[in-house]
Amino acid sequence: MRKPTIEFTVEQADEILAKLRALPPVESSKRKLNKQGMVNHLAAEISALQGRGYTVEQIAESIRGYGLEISTPTLKSYLQRTKRDAGKTASKAARRTEAKRPATAPAAQGRQPASLDGGGTPKAPAAAVKNAAGEPPNGTPRSTSSEFIATDREKL
Protein backbone atom coordinates (compact mmCIF):
# COMPACT_ATOMS: atom_id res chain seq x y z
CA MET A 1 0.00 0.00 0.00
CA ARG A 2 1.37 3.37 -1.01
CA LYS A 3 1.65 6.22 1.46
CA PRO A 4 -0.35 9.28 0.50
CA THR A 5 1.71 12.27 -0.60
CA ILE A 6 1.62 15.09 1.91
CA GLU A 7 1.42 18.50 0.35
CA PHE A 8 1.85 21.95 1.85
CA THR A 9 0.84 25.36 0.69
CA VAL A 10 3.19 28.28 0.15
CA GLU A 11 1.28 30.03 2.94
CA GLN A 12 2.19 27.21 5.37
CA ALA A 13 5.83 27.38 4.27
CA ASP A 14 5.87 31.15 4.80
CA GLU A 15 4.45 30.72 8.32
CA ILE A 16 7.20 28.25 9.21
CA LEU A 17 9.78 30.55 7.65
CA ALA A 18 8.56 33.50 9.75
CA LYS A 19 8.71 31.39 12.92
CA LEU A 20 12.24 30.20 12.14
CA ARG A 21 13.39 33.76 11.52
CA ALA A 22 11.88 34.82 14.86
CA LEU A 23 13.98 32.32 16.83
CA PRO A 24 16.50 34.11 19.04
CA PRO A 25 20.20 33.58 18.34
CA VAL A 26 21.98 31.00 20.46
CA GLU A 27 24.24 32.66 23.01
CA SER A 28 27.69 32.28 21.46
CA SER A 29 29.32 31.12 24.69
CA LYS A 30 26.82 28.22 24.86
CA ARG A 31 27.39 26.98 21.29
CA LYS A 32 28.70 23.43 21.06
CA LEU A 33 32.03 22.87 19.27
CA ASN A 34 33.54 19.69 17.91
CA LYS A 35 37.35 19.27 17.72
CA GLN A 36 37.57 21.13 14.40
CA GLY A 37 35.49 23.94 15.89
CA MET A 38 37.80 24.08 18.90
CA VAL A 39 40.86 24.34 16.66
CA ASN A 40 39.14 27.05 14.58
CA HIS A 41 38.42 28.95 17.79
CA LEU A 42 42.00 28.53 19.04
CA ALA A 43 43.74 29.03 15.67
CA ALA A 44 44.89 32.61 16.22
CA GLU A 45 46.46 31.73 19.57
CA ILE A 46 48.03 28.57 18.15
CA SER A 47 49.55 30.66 15.36
CA ALA A 48 50.87 33.15 17.94
CA LEU A 49 52.45 30.28 19.89
CA GLN A 50 54.12 29.03 16.72
CA GLY A 51 55.41 32.55 16.16
CA ARG A 52 56.95 32.40 19.65
CA GLY A 53 58.81 29.20 18.71
CA TYR A 54 56.49 26.42 19.89
CA THR A 55 56.13 23.37 17.66
CA VAL A 56 52.78 21.85 16.75
CA GLU A 57 53.78 18.82 18.83
CA GLN A 58 54.34 20.97 21.92
CA ILE A 59 51.07 22.83 21.36
CA ALA A 60 49.14 19.55 20.90
CA GLU A 61 50.66 18.26 24.13
CA SER A 62 49.57 21.40 25.99
CA ILE A 63 46.08 21.21 24.54
CA ARG A 64 45.79 17.57 25.63
CA GLY A 65 46.84 18.66 29.12
CA TYR A 66 43.91 21.11 29.15
CA GLY A 67 41.39 18.36 28.34
CA LEU A 68 41.08 18.35 24.54
CA GLU A 69 42.23 14.91 23.38
CA ILE A 70 43.76 15.58 19.97
CA SER A 71 46.72 13.96 18.24
CA THR A 72 49.47 16.03 16.67
CA PRO A 73 48.62 14.89 13.10
CA THR A 74 44.95 15.73 13.68
CA LEU A 75 45.86 19.18 15.01
CA LYS A 76 48.07 19.79 11.96
CA SER A 77 45.26 18.70 9.64
CA TYR A 78 42.67 20.89 11.36
CA LEU A 79 45.01 23.89 11.26
CA GLN A 80 45.49 23.37 7.51
CA ARG A 81 41.71 23.22 7.01
CA THR A 82 41.27 26.37 9.07
CA LYS A 83 43.83 28.23 6.92
CA ARG A 84 42.29 26.87 3.70
CA ASP A 85 38.78 27.83 4.78
CA ALA A 86 39.97 31.28 5.82
CA GLY A 87 41.52 31.68 2.36
CA LYS A 88 38.28 30.67 0.69
CA THR A 89 36.36 33.17 2.81
CA ALA A 90 38.84 35.91 1.94
CA SER A 91 38.67 35.11 -1.78
CA LYS A 92 34.85 35.14 -1.68
CA ALA A 93 34.96 38.56 -0.01
CA ALA A 94 37.42 39.78 -2.65
CA ARG A 95 35.13 38.54 -5.44
CA ARG A 96 32.17 40.33 -3.85
CA THR A 97 34.22 43.51 -3.60
CA GLU A 98 35.38 43.12 -7.21
CA ALA A 99 31.79 42.64 -8.36
CA LYS A 100 30.77 45.91 -6.67
CA ARG A 101 33.49 47.96 -8.41
CA PRO A 102 32.39 50.03 -11.39
CA ALA A 103 33.46 48.74 -14.78
CA THR A 104 36.61 50.29 -16.22
CA ALA A 105 36.55 52.36 -19.37
CA PRO A 106 36.54 50.23 -22.55
CA ALA A 107 39.94 51.56 -23.63
CA ALA A 108 41.53 50.33 -20.40
CA GLN A 109 39.95 46.89 -20.43
CA GLY A 110 42.14 44.01 -21.48
CA ARG A 111 45.39 45.93 -20.97
CA GLN A 112 47.92 44.72 -18.47
CA PRO A 113 49.21 47.32 -16.04
CA ALA A 114 52.63 48.73 -16.87
CA SER A 115 55.38 47.38 -14.68
CA LEU A 116 58.21 49.39 -13.26
CA ASP A 117 61.78 48.79 -14.42
CA GLY A 118 64.04 49.09 -11.31
CA GLY A 119 64.25 52.92 -11.69
CA GLY A 120 60.57 53.61 -11.11
CA THR A 121 59.88 54.30 -14.78
CA PRO A 122 56.75 52.62 -16.16
CA LYS A 123 57.58 50.04 -18.77
CA ALA A 124 55.17 48.30 -21.10
CA PRO A 125 54.69 44.57 -20.60
CA ALA A 126 56.84 42.41 -22.87
CA ALA A 127 53.77 41.04 -24.65
CA ALA A 128 52.77 44.57 -25.69
CA VAL A 129 56.13 45.39 -27.34
CA LYS A 130 56.14 44.46 -31.04
CA ASN A 131 58.13 45.49 -34.09
CA ALA A 132 56.68 46.98 -37.27
CA ALA A 133 55.75 43.53 -38.59
CA GLY A 134 53.66 42.86 -35.50
CA GLU A 135 56.14 40.32 -34.14
CA PRO A 136 57.80 40.47 -30.71
CA PRO A 137 61.43 41.64 -30.86
CA ASN A 138 64.16 39.00 -31.27
CA GLY A 139 64.86 37.14 -28.07
CA THR A 140 61.35 37.76 -26.69
CA PRO A 141 59.57 34.46 -26.27
CA ARG A 142 56.21 34.15 -27.92
CA SER A 143 53.33 33.28 -25.63
CA THR A 144 52.10 29.77 -25.99
CA SER A 145 48.56 28.54 -25.83
CA SER A 146 49.31 26.95 -22.43
CA GLU A 147 50.39 30.37 -21.11
CA PHE A 148 47.18 31.82 -22.51
CA ILE A 149 45.12 29.11 -20.84
CA ALA A 150 46.95 29.57 -17.53
CA THR A 151 46.32 33.33 -17.71
CA ASP A 152 42.62 32.74 -18.37
CA ARG A 153 42.41 30.36 -15.40
CA GLU A 154 43.88 33.02 -13.13
CA LYS A 155 41.23 35.49 -14.28
CA LEU A 156 38.51 33.01 -13.32
BAVO-936387 format. One record per residue: residue number from 1; x, y, z of N, C-alpha, C, CB in turn. Coordinates in Angstrom, 1 decimal, padded with zeros to 4 digits. Glycine has a CB too. Layout:
<rs>
> NUM, X, Y, Z, X, Y, Z, X, Y, Z, X, Y, Z
...
</rs>
This chain:
<rs>
> 1, 000.8, -001.2, 000.0, 000.0, 000.0, 000.0, 000.9, 001.2, 000.0, -001.0, 000.0, 001.2
> 2, 000.6, 002.2, -000.8, 001.4, 003.4, -001.0, 001.0, 004.4, 000.0, 001.2, 003.9, -002.4
> 3, 002.0, 005.1, 000.5, 001.6, 006.2, 001.5, 001.1, 007.4, 000.7, 002.9, 006.6, 002.3
> 4, 000.1, 008.1, 001.2, -000.4, 009.3, 000.5, 000.7, 010.4, 000.6, -001.7, 009.8, 001.1
> 5, 000.8, 011.2, -000.5, 001.7, 012.3, -000.6, 001.2, 013.4, 000.2, 002.0, 012.7, -002.1
> 6, 002.0, 013.9, 001.1, 001.6, 015.1, 001.9, 002.0, 016.3, 001.2, 002.2, 015.0, 003.4
> 7, 001.1, 017.2, 001.0, 001.4, 018.5, 000.3, 001.2, 019.7, 001.3, 000.6, 018.7, -000.9
> 8, 002.0, 020.7, 001.1, 001.9, 021.9, 001.8, 001.6, 023.1, 000.9, 003.1, 022.2, 002.7
> 9, 001.1, 024.2, 001.5, 000.8, 025.4, 000.7, 002.0, 026.3, 000.9, -000.5, 026.0, 001.1
> 10, 002.2, 027.3, 000.0, 003.2, 028.3, 000.2, 002.9, 029.1, 001.4, 003.2, 029.2, -001.1
> 11, 001.6, 029.3, 001.7, 001.3, 030.0, 002.9, 001.8, 029.3, 004.2, -000.3, 030.2, 003.0
> 12, 001.7, 028.0, 004.2, 002.2, 027.2, 005.4, 003.7, 027.3, 005.5, 001.8, 025.7, 005.3
> 13, 004.4, 027.3, 004.3, 005.8, 027.4, 004.3, 006.3, 028.7, 004.8, 006.4, 027.1, 002.9
> 14, 005.5, 029.8, 004.4, 005.9, 031.2, 004.8, 005.7, 031.3, 006.3, 005.0, 032.2, 004.0
> 15, 004.7, 030.7, 006.9, 004.4, 030.7, 008.3, 005.6, 030.1, 009.1, 003.1, 030.0, 008.7
> 16, 006.1, 028.9, 008.6, 007.2, 028.3, 009.2, 008.4, 029.1, 009.1, 007.4, 026.9, 008.6
> 17, 008.6, 029.7, 007.9, 009.8, 030.6, 007.7, 009.8, 031.7, 008.6, 009.8, 031.1, 006.2
> 18, 008.6, 032.4, 008.8, 008.6, 033.5, 009.8, 008.9, 033.1, 011.2, 007.1, 034.1, 009.7
> 19, 008.4, 031.9, 011.6, 008.7, 031.4, 012.9, 010.2, 031.1, 013.1, 007.9, 030.1, 013.2
> 20, 010.8, 030.5, 012.1, 012.2, 030.2, 012.1, 013.1, 031.5, 012.2, 012.7, 029.4, 010.9
> 21, 012.7, 032.5, 011.5, 013.4, 033.8, 011.5, 013.2, 034.5, 012.9, 012.9, 034.7, 010.4
> 22, 012.1, 034.2, 013.6, 011.9, 034.8, 014.9, 012.6, 034.1, 016.0, 010.4, 034.8, 015.1
> 23, 013.2, 033.0, 015.8, 014.0, 032.3, 016.8, 015.2, 033.2, 017.3, 014.5, 030.9, 016.4
> 24, 015.4, 033.3, 018.6, 016.5, 034.1, 019.0, 017.8, 033.4, 018.7, 016.4, 034.4, 020.6
> 25, 018.9, 034.2, 018.6, 020.2, 033.6, 018.3, 020.7, 032.8, 019.6, 021.2, 034.6, 017.9
> 26, 021.4, 031.8, 019.4, 022.0, 031.0, 020.5, 023.1, 031.8, 021.0, 022.5, 029.6, 020.0
> 27, 023.2, 031.9, 022.4, 024.2, 032.7, 023.0, 025.6, 032.0, 022.6, 024.1, 032.7, 024.6
> 28, 026.5, 032.8, 022.1, 027.7, 032.3, 021.5, 028.5, 031.5, 022.5, 028.5, 033.4, 020.9
> 29, 028.5, 031.9, 023.7, 029.3, 031.1, 024.7, 028.7, 029.7, 025.0, 029.5, 031.9, 026.0
> 30, 027.5, 029.5, 024.6, 026.8, 028.2, 024.9, 026.8, 027.3, 023.6, 025.4, 028.5, 025.3
> 31, 027.4, 027.8, 022.5, 027.4, 027.0, 021.3, 028.3, 025.8, 021.5, 027.9, 027.8, 020.1
> 32, 027.9, 024.7, 021.0, 028.7, 023.4, 021.1, 029.7, 023.4, 019.9, 027.8, 022.2, 021.0
> 33, 031.0, 023.0, 020.3, 032.0, 022.9, 019.3, 032.5, 021.4, 019.2, 033.2, 023.9, 019.6
> 34, 032.8, 021.0, 018.0, 033.5, 019.7, 017.9, 035.0, 020.0, 017.9, 033.1, 018.9, 016.6
> 35, 035.9, 019.0, 017.7, 037.3, 019.3, 017.7, 037.8, 020.3, 016.7, 038.1, 018.0, 017.5
> 36, 037.2, 020.2, 015.5, 037.6, 021.1, 014.4, 037.1, 022.5, 014.8, 036.9, 020.7, 013.0
> 37, 036.0, 022.6, 015.4, 035.5, 023.9, 015.9, 036.4, 024.5, 017.0, 034.1, 023.8, 016.4
> 38, 036.9, 023.6, 017.9, 037.8, 024.1, 018.9, 039.1, 024.6, 018.3, 038.1, 022.9, 019.9
> 39, 039.6, 023.9, 017.3, 040.9, 024.3, 016.7, 040.6, 025.7, 015.9, 041.4, 023.3, 015.7
> 40, 039.5, 025.8, 015.2, 039.1, 027.1, 014.6, 039.1, 028.2, 015.6, 037.8, 027.0, 013.9
> 41, 038.5, 027.9, 016.7, 038.4, 028.9, 017.8, 039.8, 029.3, 018.4, 037.5, 028.5, 018.9
> 42, 040.7, 028.3, 018.4, 042.0, 028.5, 019.0, 043.1, 028.9, 018.0, 042.4, 027.3, 019.8
> 43, 042.7, 028.9, 016.7, 043.7, 029.0, 015.7, 044.6, 030.3, 015.8, 043.0, 029.1, 014.3
> 44, 044.1, 031.4, 016.1, 044.9, 032.6, 016.2, 045.9, 032.5, 017.3, 044.0, 033.8, 016.5
> 45, 045.5, 031.9, 018.5, 046.5, 031.7, 019.6, 047.5, 030.7, 019.2, 045.7, 031.4, 020.8
> 46, 047.1, 029.6, 018.6, 048.0, 028.6, 018.1, 049.1, 029.2, 017.2, 047.3, 027.4, 017.5
> 47, 048.6, 030.0, 016.3, 049.5, 030.7, 015.4, 050.5, 031.6, 016.1, 048.8, 031.5, 014.3
> 48, 050.0, 032.3, 017.1, 050.9, 033.1, 017.9, 051.9, 032.3, 018.7, 050.0, 034.0, 018.9
> 49, 051.5, 031.2, 019.2, 052.4, 030.3, 019.9, 053.5, 029.8, 018.9, 051.7, 029.1, 020.5
> 50, 053.1, 029.4, 017.7, 054.1, 029.0, 016.7, 055.1, 030.2, 016.4, 053.4, 028.6, 015.4
> 51, 054.6, 031.4, 016.4, 055.4, 032.5, 016.2, 056.4, 032.8, 017.3, 054.6, 033.8, 016.0
> 52, 056.1, 032.3, 018.5, 057.0, 032.4, 019.6, 057.9, 031.2, 019.8, 056.1, 032.5, 020.9
> 53, 057.9, 030.3, 018.8, 058.8, 029.2, 018.7, 058.3, 027.8, 019.1, 059.9, 029.5, 019.6
> 54, 057.0, 027.7, 019.5, 056.5, 026.4, 019.9, 056.2, 025.6, 018.6, 055.2, 026.6, 020.7
> 55, 056.4, 024.3, 018.8, 056.1, 023.4, 017.7, 054.7, 022.9, 017.8, 057.1, 022.2, 017.7
> 56, 054.1, 022.4, 016.7, 052.8, 021.8, 016.8, 052.7, 020.7, 017.8, 052.3, 021.4, 015.4
> 57, 053.8, 019.9, 017.9, 053.8, 018.8, 018.8, 053.6, 019.3, 020.3, 055.1, 018.0, 018.7
> 58, 054.4, 020.4, 020.6, 054.3, 021.0, 021.9, 053.0, 021.6, 022.2, 055.4, 022.0, 022.1
> 59, 052.4, 022.2, 021.2, 051.1, 022.8, 021.4, 050.0, 021.7, 021.6, 050.7, 023.7, 020.1
> 60, 050.1, 020.7, 020.8, 049.1, 019.6, 020.9, 049.2, 018.9, 022.3, 049.4, 018.5, 019.8
> 61, 050.5, 018.8, 022.8, 050.7, 018.3, 024.1, 050.0, 019.2, 025.2, 052.2, 018.1, 024.4
> 62, 050.2, 020.5, 025.0, 049.6, 021.4, 026.0, 048.1, 021.3, 025.9, 050.0, 022.8, 025.7
> 63, 047.5, 021.3, 024.7, 046.1, 021.2, 024.5, 045.5, 019.9, 025.2, 045.7, 021.3, 023.0
> 64, 046.2, 018.8, 025.0, 045.8, 017.6, 025.6, 045.8, 017.7, 027.1, 046.7, 016.4, 025.2
> 65, 046.8, 018.4, 027.7, 046.8, 018.7, 029.1, 045.7, 019.5, 029.6, 048.1, 019.3, 029.5
> 66, 045.1, 020.3, 028.8, 043.9, 021.1, 029.1, 042.6, 020.4, 028.9, 043.9, 022.4, 028.4
> 67, 042.6, 019.1, 028.4, 041.4, 018.4, 028.3, 040.9, 018.1, 026.9, 040.4, 019.0, 029.1
> 68, 041.5, 018.6, 025.9, 041.1, 018.3, 024.5, 042.0, 017.3, 024.0, 041.1, 019.6, 023.6
> 69, 041.5, 016.0, 023.9, 042.2, 014.9, 023.4, 042.3, 015.0, 021.9, 041.6, 013.6, 023.8
> 70, 043.5, 015.4, 021.4, 043.8, 015.6, 020.0, 045.2, 015.2, 019.7, 043.5, 017.0, 019.5
> 71, 045.4, 014.4, 018.6, 046.7, 014.0, 018.2, 047.4, 015.1, 017.5, 046.7, 012.6, 017.4
> 72, 048.7, 015.0, 017.4, 049.5, 016.0, 016.7, 049.1, 016.0, 015.2, 051.0, 015.8, 016.8
> 73, 049.0, 014.9, 014.5, 048.6, 014.9, 013.1, 047.2, 015.5, 012.9, 048.7, 013.5, 012.5
> 74, 046.3, 015.2, 013.8, 044.9, 015.7, 013.7, 045.0, 017.2, 013.9, 044.0, 015.1, 014.7
> 75, 045.7, 017.7, 014.8, 045.9, 019.2, 015.0, 046.4, 019.8, 013.8, 046.7, 019.5, 016.2
> 76, 047.5, 019.2, 013.2, 048.1, 019.8, 012.0, 047.0, 019.8, 010.8, 049.3, 018.9, 011.5
> 77, 046.3, 018.8, 010.7, 045.3, 018.7, 009.6, 044.2, 019.8, 009.8, 044.6, 017.3, 009.6
> 78, 043.7, 019.9, 011.1, 042.7, 020.9, 011.4, 043.2, 022.3, 011.1, 042.2, 020.7, 012.8
> 79, 044.4, 022.6, 011.5, 045.0, 023.9, 011.3, 045.1, 024.2, 009.8, 046.4, 024.0, 011.9
> 80, 045.5, 023.2, 009.0, 045.5, 023.4, 007.5, 044.1, 023.7, 007.0, 046.1, 022.1, 006.8
> 81, 043.1, 023.0, 007.4, 041.7, 023.2, 007.0, 041.3, 024.6, 007.4, 040.7, 022.2, 007.6
> 82, 041.6, 025.0, 008.6, 041.3, 026.4, 009.1, 041.9, 027.4, 008.2, 041.7, 026.6, 010.5
> 83, 043.2, 027.3, 007.8, 043.8, 028.2, 006.9, 043.2, 028.2, 005.5, 045.3, 027.9, 006.8
> 84, 042.9, 027.0, 005.0, 042.3, 026.9, 003.7, 040.9, 027.5, 003.7, 042.2, 025.4, 003.3
> 85, 040.1, 027.3, 004.7, 038.8, 027.8, 004.8, 038.8, 029.3, 004.9, 038.0, 027.2, 005.9
> 86, 039.8, 029.8, 005.7, 040.0, 031.3, 005.8, 040.3, 031.9, 004.5, 041.1, 031.6, 006.9
> 87, 041.2, 031.2, 003.7, 041.5, 031.7, 002.4, 040.3, 031.7, 001.4, 042.6, 030.8, 001.8
> 88, 039.5, 030.7, 001.5, 038.3, 030.7, 000.7, 037.4, 031.8, 001.1, 037.5, 029.3, 000.8
> 89, 037.2, 032.1, 002.3, 036.4, 033.2, 002.8, 036.9, 034.5, 002.3, 036.2, 033.2, 004.3
> 90, 038.2, 034.7, 002.4, 038.8, 035.9, 001.9, 038.7, 036.1, 000.4, 040.3, 035.9, 002.3
> 91, 038.8, 035.0, -000.3, 038.7, 035.1, -001.8, 037.2, 035.4, -002.2, 039.2, 033.8, -002.5
> 92, 036.3, 034.8, -001.4, 034.9, 035.1, -001.7, 034.6, 036.6, -001.4, 033.9, 034.3, -000.8
> 93, 035.1, 037.1, -000.3, 035.0, 038.6, 000.0, 035.6, 039.4, -001.1, 035.6, 038.9, 001.4
> 94, 036.8, 039.0, -001.6, 037.4, 039.8, -002.7, 036.6, 039.8, -003.9, 038.8, 039.2, -002.9
> 95, 036.0, 038.6, -004.2, 035.1, 038.5, -005.4, 033.9, 039.4, -005.3, 034.7, 037.1, -005.7
> 96, 033.3, 039.5, -004.1, 032.2, 040.3, -003.8, 032.6, 041.8, -004.0, 031.6, 040.1, -002.5
> 97, 033.7, 042.1, -003.5, 034.2, 043.5, -003.6, 034.5, 043.8, -005.1, 035.5, 043.7, -002.8
> 98, 035.1, 042.9, -005.8, 035.4, 043.1, -007.2, 034.1, 043.3, -008.0, 036.2, 041.9, -007.8
> 99, 033.1, 042.5, -007.6, 031.8, 042.6, -008.4, 031.1, 044.0, -008.1, 030.8, 041.5, -007.9
> 100, 031.4, 044.6, -007.0, 030.8, 045.9, -006.7, 031.5, 047.1, -007.3, 030.7, 046.1, -005.2
> 101, 032.7, 046.9, -007.8, 033.5, 048.0, -008.4, 032.9, 048.3, -009.7, 035.0, 047.6, -008.6
> 102, 032.9, 049.6, -010.1, 032.4, 050.0, -011.4, 033.3, 049.5, -012.5, 032.3, 051.6, -011.5
> 103, 032.7, 049.2, -013.6, 033.5, 048.7, -014.8, 034.5, 049.8, -015.2, 032.5, 048.3, -015.9
> 104, 035.6, 049.3, -015.7, 036.6, 050.3, -016.2, 036.2, 050.8, -017.6, 038.0, 049.7, -016.2
> 105, 036.8, 051.8, -018.0, 036.6, 052.4, -019.4, 037.0, 051.3, -020.4, 037.3, 053.7, -019.6
> 106, 036.2, 051.2, -021.5, 036.5, 050.2, -022.5, 038.0, 050.3, -023.0, 035.6, 050.4, -023.7
> 107, 038.6, 051.5, -023.1, 039.9, 051.6, -023.6, 040.9, 050.9, -022.7, 040.3, 053.0, -023.8
> 108, 040.6, 050.9, -021.4, 041.5, 050.3, -020.4, 041.3, 048.8, -020.2, 041.4, 051.0, -019.1
> 109, 040.2, 048.3, -020.6, 039.9, 046.9, -020.4, 040.9, 046.1, -021.3, 038.5, 046.6, -020.8
> 110, 041.3, 044.9, -020.7, 042.1, 044.0, -021.5, 043.6, 044.4, -021.5, 041.7, 044.0, -022.9
> 111, 044.0, 045.6, -021.0, 045.4, 045.9, -021.0, 046.0, 045.5, -019.7, 045.6, 047.4, -021.2
> 112, 047.2, 045.1, -019.7, 047.9, 044.7, -018.5, 048.5, 046.0, -017.9, 049.0, 043.6, -018.7
> 113, 048.6, 046.1, -016.6, 049.2, 047.3, -016.0, 050.7, 047.4, -016.4, 049.0, 047.4, -014.5
> 114, 051.2, 048.6, -016.6, 052.6, 048.7, -016.9, 053.4, 048.4, -015.6, 053.0, 050.2, -017.3
> 115, 054.5, 047.7, -015.8, 055.4, 047.4, -014.7, 056.5, 048.4, -014.6, 056.0, 045.9, -014.8
> 116, 057.1, 048.4, -013.4, 058.2, 049.4, -013.3, 059.5, 048.7, -013.5, 058.2, 050.0, -011.8
> 117, 060.4, 049.4, -014.2, 061.8, 048.8, -014.4, 062.6, 049.2, -013.2, 062.4, 049.3, -015.8
> 118, 063.4, 048.7, -012.5, 064.0, 049.1, -011.3, 064.1, 050.6, -011.0, 065.4, 048.6, -011.3
> 119, 064.1, 051.5, -012.0, 064.2, 052.9, -011.7, 062.9, 053.6, -011.5, 065.0, 053.6, -012.8
> 120, 061.8, 053.0, -011.4, 060.6, 053.6, -011.1, 059.9, 054.1, -012.4, 060.8, 054.7, -010.2
> 121, 060.5, 053.8, -013.5, 059.9, 054.3, -014.8, 058.9, 053.2, -015.3, 061.0, 054.6, -015.8
> 122, 057.7, 053.6, -015.6, 056.7, 052.6, -016.2, 057.3, 052.0, -017.4, 055.4, 053.2, -016.4
> 123, 057.1, 050.7, -017.6, 057.6, 050.0, -018.8, 056.4, 049.2, -019.2, 058.9, 049.2, -018.5
> 124, 056.2, 049.1, -020.5, 055.2, 048.3, -021.1, 055.5, 046.8, -020.9, 055.0, 048.6, -022.6
> 125, 054.5, 046.0, -020.7, 054.7, 044.6, -020.6, 055.3, 044.0, -021.9, 053.4, 043.8, -020.3
> 126, 056.1, 043.0, -021.7, 056.8, 042.4, -022.9, 055.9, 042.0, -024.0, 057.7, 041.2, -022.4
> 127, 054.7, 041.5, -023.6, 053.8, 041.0, -024.6, 053.3, 042.2, -025.5, 052.6, 040.3, -024.0
> 128, 053.3, 043.4, -025.0, 052.8, 044.6, -025.7, 053.8, 045.2, -026.6, 052.3, 045.6, -024.7
> 129, 055.1, 044.8, -026.5, 056.1, 045.4, -027.3, 056.2, 044.5, -028.6, 057.5, 045.4, -026.6
> 130, 056.1, 045.2, -029.8, 056.1, 044.5, -031.0, 056.9, 045.3, -032.0, 054.7, 044.1, -031.6
> 131, 057.5, 044.7, -033.0, 058.1, 045.5, -034.1, 057.1, 045.9, -035.2, 059.3, 044.7, -034.7
> 132, 057.6, 046.5, -036.2, 056.7, 047.0, -037.3, 055.9, 045.9, -037.9, 057.5, 047.7, -038.3
> 133, 056.4, 044.7, -038.0, 055.8, 043.5, -038.6, 054.7, 042.9, -037.6, 056.8, 042.5, -039.1
> 134, 054.6, 043.4, -036.4, 053.7, 042.9, -035.5, 054.2, 041.7, -034.7, 052.4, 042.5, -036.2
> 135, 055.5, 041.4, -034.8, 056.1, 040.3, -034.1, 056.9, 040.8, -032.9, 057.1, 039.6, -035.1
> 136, 057.0, 040.0, -031.9, 057.8, 040.5, -030.7, 059.3, 040.6, -031.1, 057.7, 039.5, -029.5
> 137, 060.0, 041.5, -030.5, 061.4, 041.6, -030.9, 062.2, 040.3, -030.7, 062.1, 042.8, -030.0
> 138, 063.3, 040.2, -031.4, 064.2, 039.0, -031.3, 064.5, 038.7, -029.8, 065.4, 039.1, -032.1
> 139, 064.5, 037.5, -029.4, 064.9, 037.1, -028.1, 063.7, 037.2, -027.1, 065.9, 038.1, -027.6
> 140, 062.5, 037.7, -027.5, 061.3, 037.8, -026.7, 060.5, 036.5, -027.0, 060.5, 039.1, -026.9
> 141, 060.3, 035.7, -026.0, 059.6, 034.5, -026.3, 058.1, 034.8, -026.6, 059.6, 033.5, -025.0
> 142, 057.6, 034.0, -027.6, 056.2, 034.2, -027.9, 055.4, 033.5, -026.8, 055.9, 033.6, -029.3
> 143, 054.2, 034.0, -026.6, 053.3, 033.3, -025.6, 052.8, 032.0, -026.3, 052.2, 034.2, -025.1
> 144, 052.6, 031.0, -025.5, 052.1, 029.8, -026.0, 050.6, 029.7, -025.6, 052.9, 028.6, -025.4
> 145, 050.0, 028.7, -026.2, 048.6, 028.5, -025.8, 048.4, 028.1, -024.4, 047.9, 027.5, -026.7
> 146, 049.4, 027.4, -023.8, 049.3, 027.0, -022.4, 049.4, 028.2, -021.5, 050.4, 025.9, -022.1
> 147, 050.3, 029.1, -021.9, 050.4, 030.4, -021.1, 049.1, 031.1, -021.2, 051.5, 031.3, -021.6
> 148, 048.5, 031.1, -022.3, 047.2, 031.8, -022.5, 046.1, 031.2, -021.6, 046.7, 031.8, -024.0
> 149, 046.1, 029.8, -021.6, 045.1, 029.1, -020.8, 045.4, 029.4, -019.3, 045.2, 027.6, -021.2
> 150, 046.6, 029.3, -018.9, 047.0, 029.6, -017.5, 046.5, 031.0, -017.1, 048.5, 029.4, -017.3
> 151, 046.7, 031.9, -018.0, 046.3, 033.3, -017.7, 044.8, 033.4, -017.6, 046.8, 034.3, -018.8
> 152, 044.1, 032.7, -018.5, 042.6, 032.7, -018.4, 042.1, 032.1, -017.1, 042.0, 032.0, -019.6
> 153, 042.8, 031.0, -016.7, 042.4, 030.4, -015.4, 042.6, 031.3, -014.2, 043.2, 029.1, -015.2
> 154, 043.7, 032.1, -014.2, 043.9, 033.0, -013.1, 042.8, 034.1, -013.1, 045.2, 033.7, -013.3
> 155, 042.3, 034.5, -014.2, 041.2, 035.5, -014.3, 039.9, 034.9, -013.7, 041.0, 036.0, -015.7
> 156, 039.7, 033.6, -013.8, 038.5, 033.0, -013.3, 038.6, 032.9, -011.9, 038.3, 031.6, -013.9
</rs>
